[in-house]
Amino acid sequence: QELPEDAAAVVSRAQLPELLSELNVTLASPEVMLEAVEALNLSKAEMTMEDIMPVLWHVRRYQGLSQTELDLAKQQFELCDEDGSGGMACSELEFAIRSLGFPVSYDEVQDQLDTWDMDESGEIEFVEFLKVVSYYKKKELQQVLQNMFTGSFSLSLQKNMTQRRLSKAGELRRGKSELPSMLLSSGHCPLRQDSGVLRSTEEDETELNLWGFSNLISEYRREINDEVRRNHGYTPGEVEELMQLFRVYDPENQGLIAKRQLRRLLLDCVPQAEKSQAGREQIAQMVKESDADRSGSIDFQEFLLLMRLVSNRCSRERLAKERAAVVATHFSVRELREFRKVFKSYATNSSGDMSFEELQSMLGSITRAAQGARGSQELLEVLRRYSRGDDGVDFPEFLHVMRDLVAQNWGNINSLTAKPAEPTPEVDAL
């Protein structure tokens, strides 16, 4: 289809998806555009560019999300906006995104917060929340594209994939029964055994295009949304793991954790809380909130709520510590993201911290100063300035260590890590 070359030309509704794809609105499904047209009361079968610009603005304003997705996002945001201030605590962002059915981790969400370089309020507004939801929807869509292109157009999915190629993806078809593999490759693992969406695709070779699969995955996420909300933000796999933990504190298999076991449970989960009056008060408040029937013991559903409260508390503390480290070290957003990537690749032990040996190995790949007895001693002294008493650092402490090393140019680290100036890109001939 030819796109209009001037404002006087007309475009049919059928041409809108390709047009908006050309304008870099990659999430504009036909359904989303139809909703935008109807919301703007545009009844014309054919529209000029002057008519289309408000549609483009509407789609971009709402991040290419459908009305159903917007409603779910709004409900989730309001659920997490406990004081009605119009802002959601960043520490609850992981819970909110997971509750919408996207398989994400704390570190993945932190990458998004790094990108925003947020202020000290520690909250995000609804508009920003929609950007995060749209980011994960786009990521999901790109994975569907990768599956659809496999075997013939996989090269078009590299970083420099053009919007023209993306618009042509709607012409591809795959059998409906391929949905499970698309879900697995998108991070939905394990798949829900009782999913009505999955049952509907069994041995069904009806061919769907990109948006057909996108709609099915959205339905699957809505199923997850209902279940995850009931389970206080935990996926079925995590619920099973937590059930195993619950049984440890329910030795008599009564389906209850008795009051005498609750203290041991919380000390095991949050050992640092016992060291301060504020921590002990928070634990008491969490137990009170989770024990809905005030029986003094908790059943499994109350246990899930308690674990969510504990997780939220840990996330708030972790986020506050990271934000303080970012402010103190003055690293740029780009540097922060690179440091997080390096930290995750070297900190491989189950605690999530980077040990001295891992830190030394990482620095040893940059400078010889990290090798030998003298270098080891100097590095250990720097690490101990910021660690919590052991020979390991979490990510905020790692940032302080790196700032210290950069400030003293330890082992000539600054020149060794300096990137060569990038050549001025040539402008392609039109």
N, C-alpha and C positions, 0 to 999 in steps of 0.2 A: 504494500500500500504506500502511496506517495503522501508525504506529509506536506502541509500547506507551507508555501514560501512567503506569504504576506498575510497581513491582518485581515484582508478582505476574503481570503479563501475560507472554505468551510470544511469541517471535519465531522464525520458521523460519530455517534457514540461508540460504535465498534472500533473506531480508530483511536479512541482516547488512550487505551492501555499502551499502545506503541508510542504514541506521542509523549505521554508523561514519562515513559521509560527513556526516551531520547533526552528528556529534560532532567534525568537523574533522579526520578522518583521511583526507586526500585521496588517499593512495596505496594505499588498501586495496583491491586487486583481489580478485575472488572467489577466485582461486588462493591469494593470500596469506592470506586469512581461513580458507580450508579447511586450509591448513598450520598455522595457529595453533590451530584447533580440534583437529586431530589431535595436535599437539605437547602440548596440554593434556589429551589423552585424554578429550575430551568426545564421547560417543557419542550424545547425545540428538538427535532430529530437530528438537525444539523446545526453546528455551532461554529462561529467565527473564533479567531484567536482572542478577540475581546471577551467573548463569552467564556472561553476556556480558562483564562487567567484566574478568575475567582475559584474555579474548580481546583486548579493547581494550588492556590493558596490554602484552600480548605483541606486538601489532602496532606499538604506539608504541615499545616498547623497541628493536625492530629496524628502526625508521624506515620501516615499510611495505615493506620489501624481501623478495623471495622467498628461499627457502633457496638456490637456485642463485646468486642475486645476492650473498647473504651469503658463500657459499663463495668466489666469485671475488674479492670485496672482501678477505676474509681472506687468500687466497693473495697478492694484490697487496700488502697491508699487510706481511705477513711478508717478502716479497721486498725491500721498502724498509727494513724494520727490520733493518739490517745487523748490529747488535751484539746483537740479541735482547733489548733492554731494554724492549720493550713500547711504544716510541715511535718514530714516523717523523719524520724531519727535514722541517720545513715546506718546505724548498727542493726536496724530491722530490715534493711534493703534485701539482704539475702533471703530472709524469711518471706518477704513480700513476693519476690520474683519466683521463688520455689513454689509458693502457694498458687501462683498462676500457671504452674505446670511446666516451667522451664527447669531442666536439670543443671543447676549452677552450684558453685562452691563459694566459700568465703573469699578465697583468693581471687577468683574470677570477678566477683563483685568489686573487690578492692581495686582491680585494674581499671574499672569504670570510674570509681571515685578519684583515682589518681589523674585520670584524663580530665576530669572536671576541675581539678585544682580548687576544691571548695574552700569557702571561708571557715571561720571558727564557729559558726552556728551549729554545726553538726547535724543539720537537717537538709532535706531536699524538698522542693515544692513539687506540686503535681505535674507541672510541665516538664520538669527534669525527670520525674519518674516515668513519664510517657516515653522519654528519649531512651531510657534504659530498657523498657519493655520492647520498644521498636528495635533496639540493637539486637536483642536476643531473637526477636522474630526474624530479623534480617539474616542473622547467623543460621537460624534454622532453615530459612528459605535457600540460602546458599548451599547448605548440605543436601537439600532435596535436588537442587540443580546438579550438584556433583554426581549424585546417583543417576539422574536422568541422562547426563552427558557421558557416563562411563562407557568406554569402548569406541566412542566416535569423536566426541568434542571435548575431551577432558582438558586439552591445552587451553581452551577458552576460559577455564575457571582459575587460571593463575591470577596473580595480583593485578595485572594490567588488562583483565577482562573488560571489554568495552560494554557500554550500555546497549549498543546495537545488538551484540550477541545475546545479552540478557533478554532483550525484548523478543528475540527469535526463540528463546527457550519455551515459550508458550505453545510453539508449534509441535514440540516433541510429545510423544505419548508413551506411557508405560502401563503395564498391567496393574490393576488395583491390588493384586496379591503381593506386590512388592512393598507395600506399606510397612510391614514389620522390619525389613532390612533398612528402610529409610529412618524409622524411629530409632533403631539401634545405633545407626551411624550418627544420629543427632544427639546421642547421649542418654536416651531413654532406656536404661538398662538396670535391672531386668524389666521386661515388658509385663504389663498388668495381665494376669491370667483371666480375669473376669471382665475384660474390656469389651463392651458392646461394639465399639468401632472396629476392633480387630476381628471379632467374630463375623462381622458383616463383610469382611474382605477375604475370608477363607475360600480358596479355590475360585475366586472371582477374577476372571481375566478381562473384565471391562477396562478399557484403556482410558487413562486420565492424563490431563496435561498438568503443567506446573501448579496451576491454581486449584485444580481438583485435589491433588495431594496435599497442598497447603491447607485446604479446608478440612480434610480428614484429620490432619495432625492437630489443627486447632480444636476439633471435636475431641480428640484424644486428650489434649491438655485440659479441656473443660472437665472431662471425667476425673483427671488427676486433681484438678482444682477442688472439686467437691470432697474427694477423699483426703487430700493433704490438709485441707482446712479442718476436717474432723479430727485429724491426727496432729493438729497443732504444728503444721509445717513439715512433718516428716513423711518421706516417701515410704511405700510398702517395704522396701528392702531395709530401710533404717528402722522401721517399726519392728521388724523381725529381730534385728540386732538388739534393740532396746528391750524386747521381750526376754531375750537371753539375760540381759543385765538385771531386769526386774526379778527374774527367778533366783538370782544370786541372793537378793535381799528378802526373798519369800521362801525360805528353806522348807517350810511346811506345806508349800504349794496350796495356800488358801486363797490365792488371787488378791492378796493384800500385803502391803508393806506396813508392818506394825510401827507404832510411834518410836519404839526403842531402836528400830533399825534405820529410821529416817535420818537421825543424826550421823550415823556411820556412812550412809549413802552420800549425804551432802558433803561431808568432810573428804570423802574419796573423790567426789566430783569437783569440789571447789576448796582445796586444802588451804589456800591463802586467806579465805574469808574468816577463819577462826582467829586470825592474828590481829584483828581490829574489832572495835565495838561496832563500827559502821557495817563491817562484813557480817557480823553475827546478827545484827538487826535486819540486814537484807535477807539472810537465810530464813529468819523467822517469818518475814513478810512473804517470801516465796512459798513457804510451807502453808501459810494461811490462805494464800490465793489459790493454791492447787487443791487444797482439801475442801472441796465444795460443800460436802455434807457435814463438815466440822466433826468428823468422827475421831480424829486423831490418827487415823491410818489412811492410806491412799490405795485406791485400786489402780488398774493399769492405765485407764484413761486419765486419771488424775496424775499418775506418774509421768505420762507423756507431757502434760501441761507443765509439771514441775521441771522436767528436762528442758522444755522450751524456755522457761523462765531462766534457768541456769545458763542455757546457751546464749540467750539475749544478754544476760549480765556479763558473760565472758566476752561477747562481741563488743559490747559498749566499752569495756575496759581495754580491750585490744585495740579498738579503733581510736580511743582517746590517746593511748600511748603512741600509736603510729602518727597521729596528727601532730602531737607534741614534738615527735622526732623530726617530722617533715619541716615544721616551723623552725626548729633549732638548727637543723643542718643546712637549710637553704638550697637543697638540691632542686633542679628544675623538674618539671613533670616528665620530660623525656628521660632524664637521668633516673628518676624514681622508678619508672616502668622498667628500665634496663636492670636496675639493681634488684627489683623484685623477681625478674626473670632469672637472673644469675643466682639469687638466693634459693629459689625453688629447685633449680637444677643441681645445686650442691648439697642442700640440706635434705638428705635422704632418710634420716632416721625417723622413727615413728613419732617422736615428740614434736616434730615440726621445727625444732631449733637447729641451728648450724653449730656443730661441734668445733673445737679448736682445730682438730685434724682436717675437717672439711674446709674451714676458713683458710688454713695454711695451704691446702691443695689448690684452692681457688686462686689465691694470691701467687702461688708458685707457678701457675700458668702464665703469669704476667711478669713477675720480677724474681730474679735469683735471690733477692734479699730475704725471701721467705724460707730459704733453704739454709741448713746448717744450724749449729747451736746458738750462735749470736742472733741470727734472724728469728729463730724460734722464741728466744727469750724476749726480744723486743716486741714481737707480735703478741705474745702471751700477756705482757704487761699492758698493752693497749686494750686487748680484749677484756681484761679484768677490771679496767676502769669503768666499763659499761655493763658487764654481765651481772647477774643476780646472785653471785657467789659461787657458781659452778663454771666450768670451762666450756661454756656454750652461750650462744646469743640468739635471741629471737630477731624478727625482722627490724623492729625499731632500734634495737641495740646494734644490729649490723650496720644500720645507717650511720649511727654515731661513730662506730669503728672506722667506717670508710671515710667519713668526714675528717676524722683525726689523721688518718693516713694520708689523705689528700692534702690537708693543711700543712703537714710537715714534709710533704713530697717524699714519703718513706720509700726507699728503694727506687727512687726516680720514677715513681708510679705515674706521675702526671704526664710526662713525655711519652712513656711507654703505652699509655692508653689513649693518647690524643689521636683523634681521627684526622686523616689528611683532608684538606679542603676539597670539597666536591667541585668538579668542573662545572662551569656555567653551561646549562643545558642548551643545546641548539634548537632553534625553532624550526619544526618541519615545514617544508614548503607546502603551501596550500594548493 
